[in-house]
Amino acid sequence: MPRLLPALNALRAFEAAARHESFTRAAAELHVTQGAVSHQVKALEDELSLKLFNREHQRLTLTDSGRFYRDVARDALDLIAEGTARLLQRQTSGALTVSTSPNFATKWLIHRLGRFQAAHPEIELRVTASLHHVDFAREDVDLAIRHGDGTANGLHVARLCAEERFPVCSPRLLGDRARPLHARDIADMPLLHLNNRQDWMSWFQAAGLPDARPMRGLVLDQDNMAIDAAVDGQGVALARTTLAARDLLAGRLIRPSLLALPVPYAYWIVCPRAAAALPKIVTFRNWALAEAEADMRGLRDAGG
């Protein structure tokens, strides 16, 4: 059922006039003319089809309906004012709540937070990991980092970095074999699969081996599990750039082949448009973008 609400300006004018029992004092409080207050109150009376004031000999008194509605209007405006103050305090205070996926939290974000806190001790950072997408209107979250196509109606988005998917494995798994390996050599190695074996079939097709049938190996349902299993030497995983970057730069992973598949999705930094310019959000967004760019620079310098 739709809400039956009067115009806010008319409600403010009525509440001020009712509190002062004077259009003149209400006008001074609201920084408008006495005529404007009188016009707004008359419009509200017409809309409600009720008389809210008695106007007698230049004296203003509330009717019974006016007294009732004064209390309603006062409580409603006080609640809006209190909520607005709390909202602004939350948006401008030192606390910053970031929501992201478990994969991104464990493979990218958590290991870098020390650097962020050292550089920005004035920001109290809170991180939550969840698979569901944030409802900023209902949840106490300032900013989210999500994997997707960048479509977010009504939200400000910034892409963290471009991504590809490519084979990675522990250096121990290759031993002394020279890189890059031929796709046939990789097909003979233990493979790590994510959810199903389709990604590897697509990679082998792109590598010129459409008949390869990678039917063996672990099937895992999270990227971070596949990457950690690869670091442990359990097989070759197909990993996304962002999640594998730290292990590649540290030498825990290597790329046995440079053939990469394009992916339609990337990680995006997302927040309400109205909050996009808040200093604490700008600070975190710029820091995250700089971290991602440093990763990409390091991978390019390493030839990966």
C-alpha positions as CSV (number, residue, x, y, z in Angstrom):
1,M,0.0,0.0,0.0
2,P,1.6,3.4,-1.0
3,R,2.4,5.8,1.8
4,L,0.1,8.8,2.2
5,L,2.7,11.6,2.7
6,P,2.5,15.4,2.5
7,A,5.1,17.5,0.9
8,L,8.1,17.8,3.2
9,N,8.4,21.6,2.8
10,A,4.8,22.0,3.8
11,L,5.2,19.7,6.8
12,R,8.3,21.6,8.0
13,A,6.5,24.9,7.6
14,F,3.5,23.6,9.6
15,E,5.6,22.1,12.4
16,A,7.6,25.3,12.9
17,A,4.4,27.4,12.8
18,A,2.7,25.1,15.2
19,R,5.7,25.1,17.6
20,H,5.9,28.9,17.6
21,E,2.2,29.5,17.1
22,S,3.4,32.2,14.7
23,F,4.0,32.3,11.0
24,T,6.4,35.2,11.5
25,R,8.7,33.3,13.9
26,A,8.4,30.1,11.8
27,A,9.5,32.1,8.7
28,A,12.6,33.5,10.6
29,E,13.6,29.9,11.7
30,L,13.2,28.5,8.2
31,H,14.8,31.6,6.5
32,V,11.8,32.2,4.2
33,T,9.1,34.8,4.1
34,Q,6.0,34.9,6.2
35,G,3.9,34.6,3.1
36,A,5.8,31.4,2.1
37,V,5.0,29.8,5.4
38,S,1.4,30.8,5.2
39,H,1.1,29.4,1.7
40,Q,2.7,26.1,2.6
41,V,0.4,25.7,5.6
42,K,-2.7,26.5,3.5
43,A,-1.6,24.0,0.9
44,L,-1.2,21.3,3.6
45,E,-4.7,22.1,5.0
46,D,-6.1,21.8,1.5
47,E,-4.3,18.5,0.9
48,L,-5.6,17.1,4.2
49,S,-9.0,18.8,3.9
50,L,-8.6,19.8,7.5
51,K,-8.3,23.1,9.3
52,L,-5.0,23.1,11.4
53,F,-5.0,26.6,12.7
54,N,-7.6,29.2,13.8
55,R,-6.7,32.6,12.5
56,E,-8.4,35.2,14.7
57,H,-7.5,38.9,15.1
58,Q,-3.8,38.3,14.0
59,R,-3.6,35.5,16.6
60,L,-2.7,32.0,15.5
61,T,-4.0,29.0,17.6
62,L,-4.1,25.3,16.8
63,T,-7.2,23.4,16.3
64,D,-7.7,19.9,17.8
65,S,-6.6,18.4,14.5
66,G,-3.6,20.8,14.4
67,R,-2.4,19.8,17.9
68,F,-2.6,16.1,17.0
69,Y,-0.7,16.6,13.7
70,R,1.9,18.9,15.4
71,D,2.9,16.0,17.6
72,V,3.0,13.6,14.6
73,A,5.1,16.0,12.5
74,R,7.4,16.8,15.4
75,D,8.2,13.2,16.1
76,A,8.6,12.4,12.4
77,L,11.0,15.3,11.7
78,D,13.0,14.5,14.9
79,L,13.4,10.9,13.7
80,I,14.5,12.1,10.3
81,A,17.0,14.6,11.8
82,E,18.4,12.0,14.2
83,G,18.8,9.4,11.4
84,T,20.4,11.9,9.1
85,A,22.9,12.9,11.7
86,R,23.8,9.3,12.4
87,L,24.1,8.6,8.7
88,L,26.5,11.5,8.2
89,Q,28.5,10.6,11.2
90,R,28.9,7.0,10.0
91,Q,29.9,8.2,6.5
92,T,32.5,10.7,7.7
93,S,33.9,8.9,10.8
94,G,37.0,6.9,10.8
95,A,35.3,3.5,10.5
96,L,35.2,1.9,7.0
97,T,33.4,-1.4,6.5
98,V,34.4,-3.3,3.4
99,S,32.6,-6.4,2.1
100,T,34.1,-8.8,-0.4
101,S,34.1,-12.5,-1.3
102,P,36.0,-15.2,0.6
103,N,38.2,-15.8,-2.4
104,F,39.3,-12.2,-2.7
105,A,39.6,-11.7,1.0
106,T,42.0,-14.7,1.5
107,K,44.0,-14.5,-1.8
108,W,44.3,-10.7,-2.2
109,L,43.1,-8.4,0.5
110,I,44.0,-9.9,3.9
111,H,47.8,-10.0,3.3
112,R,47.9,-6.3,2.3
113,L,45.9,-4.8,5.2
114,G,49.0,-4.2,7.3
115,R,50.3,-1.8,4.6
116,F,47.0,0.0,4.5
117,Q,46.8,0.4,8.3
118,A,50.4,1.6,8.5
119,A,49.7,4.2,5.8
120,H,46.2,5.3,7.1
121,P,46.0,4.7,10.9
122,E,43.2,7.2,11.1
123,I,40.8,4.8,9.3
124,E,39.4,1.9,11.4
125,L,39.0,-0.8,8.8
126,R,36.4,-3.6,9.1
127,V,36.3,-6.4,6.6
128,T,33.5,-8.9,6.1
129,A,33.7,-11.9,3.7
130,S,30.4,-13.1,2.1
131,L,29.2,-14.5,-1.1
132,H,26.0,-12.4,-1.2
133,H,26.0,-8.9,-2.8
134,V,25.6,-6.0,-0.5
135,D,22.4,-4.1,-0.2
136,F,23.9,-0.7,0.8
137,A,20.5,0.7,1.8
138,R,19.9,-2.0,4.4
139,E,23.4,-3.1,5.5
140,D,26.1,-1.3,7.5
141,V,28.6,-1.5,4.7
142,D,30.5,1.4,3.1
143,L,32.2,-0.3,0.1
144,A,32.3,-3.7,-1.6
145,I,34.7,-5.5,-3.9
146,R,32.9,-7.9,-6.1
147,H,33.6,-10.1,-9.2
148,G,31.3,-9.3,-12.1
149,D,30.7,-7.4,-15.3
150,G,30.7,-4.0,-13.7
151,T,26.9,-3.5,-14.0
152,A,25.6,-2.0,-10.8
153,N,22.6,0.3,-11.2
154,G,22.7,3.3,-9.0
155,L,26.2,2.6,-7.7
156,H,29.7,4.0,-8.4
157,V,32.0,1.3,-9.8
158,A,35.8,1.2,-10.5
159,R,37.5,-1.8,-12.1
160,L,40.4,-3.1,-10.0
161,C,42.3,-4.6,-13.0
162,A,41.8,-6.6,-16.2
163,E,41.9,-10.4,-15.8
164,E,42.8,-13.5,-17.6
165,R,42.8,-17.2,-16.7
166,F,46.0,-19.2,-17.2
167,P,47.8,-22.3,-15.9
168,V,49.8,-22.1,-12.7
169,C,51.7,-24.6,-10.6
170,S,54.4,-25.0,-8.0
171,P,58.0,-24.8,-9.3
172,R,58.5,-28.2,-7.6
173,L,56.0,-29.8,-9.9
174,L,58.1,-28.9,-13.0
175,G,61.4,-29.8,-11.6
176,D,64.1,-29.1,-14.2
177,R,61.8,-29.0,-17.2
178,A,62.2,-26.0,-19.4
179,R,59.4,-23.6,-19.8
180,P,57.1,-23.0,-21.5
181,L,55.7,-26.4,-21.7
182,H,53.7,-27.7,-24.7
183,A,50.0,-28.2,-24.0
184,R,50.5,-32.0,-24.5
185,D,52.9,-32.0,-21.5
186,I,50.4,-30.1,-19.4
187,A,47.7,-32.6,-20.4
188,D,49.8,-35.4,-18.9
189,M,50.2,-33.6,-15.5
190,P,47.8,-33.7,-12.6
191,L,45.2,-31.0,-13.2
192,L,43.1,-29.1,-10.6
193,H,39.5,-28.3,-11.7
194,L,37.2,-25.6,-10.5
195,N,33.6,-26.9,-10.2
196,N,33.8,-28.9,-13.4
197,R,36.3,-29.7,-16.2
198,Q,35.0,-27.2,-18.7
199,D,37.7,-24.5,-18.1
200,W,40.5,-26.9,-18.9
201,M,38.7,-28.2,-22.0
202,S,38.4,-24.6,-23.2
203,W,42.1,-24.0,-22.5
204,F,43.2,-27.1,-24.4
205,Q,41.0,-26.1,-27.3
206,A,42.6,-22.7,-27.4
207,A,46.0,-24.4,-27.2
208,G,45.3,-26.4,-30.3
209,L,44.4,-29.7,-28.6
210,P,40.6,-29.9,-29.0
211,D,40.7,-33.7,-28.4
212,A,42.3,-33.4,-25.0
213,R,40.0,-34.8,-22.3
214,P,41.2,-33.7,-18.9
215,M,39.0,-36.1,-16.9
216,R,41.3,-36.7,-13.9
217,G,42.3,-34.6,-11.0
218,L,40.7,-32.9,-8.0
219,V,37.5,-30.9,-8.5
220,L,37.3,-27.9,-6.1
221,D,34.6,-25.3,-5.7
222,Q,36.6,-22.2,-4.8
223,D,39.4,-20.4,-6.6
224,N,41.4,-20.0,-3.4
225,M,41.3,-23.8,-2.8
226,A,42.6,-24.5,-6.3
227,I,45.4,-21.9,-6.0
228,D,46.5,-23.2,-2.6
229,A,46.5,-26.8,-3.9
230,A,48.7,-25.7,-6.8
231,V,51.1,-23.9,-4.4
232,D,51.2,-27.2,-2.4
233,G,52.3,-29.0,-5.6
234,Q,49.2,-31.1,-6.0
235,G,48.7,-30.1,-9.6
236,V,48.2,-27.4,-12.3
237,A,45.3,-25.0,-11.7
238,L,43.7,-22.5,-14.0
239,A,43.9,-19.3,-12.0
240,R,42.6,-15.7,-12.5
241,T,45.2,-12.9,-12.6
242,T,44.1,-11.1,-9.4
243,L,43.9,-14.1,-7.2
244,A,47.2,-15.7,-8.3
245,A,49.3,-12.5,-8.5
246,R,50.7,-12.6,-5.0
247,D,51.8,-16.2,-5.2
248,L,53.3,-15.6,-8.7
249,L,55.3,-12.6,-7.5
250,A,56.5,-14.5,-4.4
251,G,57.7,-17.4,-6.6
252,R,55.3,-19.9,-4.9
253,L,53.6,-20.3,-8.3
254,I,54.9,-20.2,-11.9
255,R,53.2,-20.3,-15.3
256,P,54.1,-23.5,-17.2
257,S,52.5,-21.9,-20.3
258,L,51.8,-18.3,-21.2
259,L,48.6,-19.1,-23.1
260,A,45.8,-17.3,-21.3
261,L,42.1,-17.3,-21.7
262,P,40.2,-13.9,-21.6
263,V,37.5,-13.8,-19.0
264,P,34.3,-11.6,-19.2
265,Y,34.5,-10.6,-15.5
266,A,36.8,-8.6,-13.2
267,Y,36.9,-7.4,-9.7
268,W,35.1,-4.0,-9.1
269,I,35.2,-1.6,-6.3
270,V,31.6,-0.7,-5.6
271,C,29.9,1.9,-3.4
272,P,26.8,4.2,-3.4
273,R,27.3,7.1,-5.8
274,A,26.5,9.6,-3.0
275,A,29.4,8.2,-0.9
276,A,31.9,7.8,-3.7
277,A,33.7,11.1,-2.9
278,L,33.9,10.6,0.9
279,P,37.6,10.9,1.9
280,K,37.8,7.5,3.6
281,I,36.3,5.7,0.5
282,V,38.5,7.6,-1.9
283,T,41.5,6.7,0.2
284,F,40.7,3.0,0.2
285,R,39.8,2.9,-3.4
286,N,43.0,4.7,-4.5
287,W,45.0,2.4,-2.3
288,A,43.4,-0.8,-3.7
289,L,43.9,0.5,-7.3
290,A,47.6,1.3,-6.6
291,E,48.1,-2.2,-5.1
292,A,46.5,-3.9,-8.2
293,E,48.6,-1.8,-10.5
294,A,51.8,-2.7,-8.6
295,D,50.8,-6.4,-9.1
296,M,50.3,-6.0,-12.8
297,R,53.6,-4.1,-13.1
298,G,55.4,-6.8,-11.2
299,L,53.9,-9.5,-13.4
300,R,54.8,-7.7,-16.6
301,D,58.4,-7.2,-15.4
302,A,58.6,-10.9,-14.6
303,G,57.4,-11.7,-18.1
304,G,54.1,-13.1,-16.8
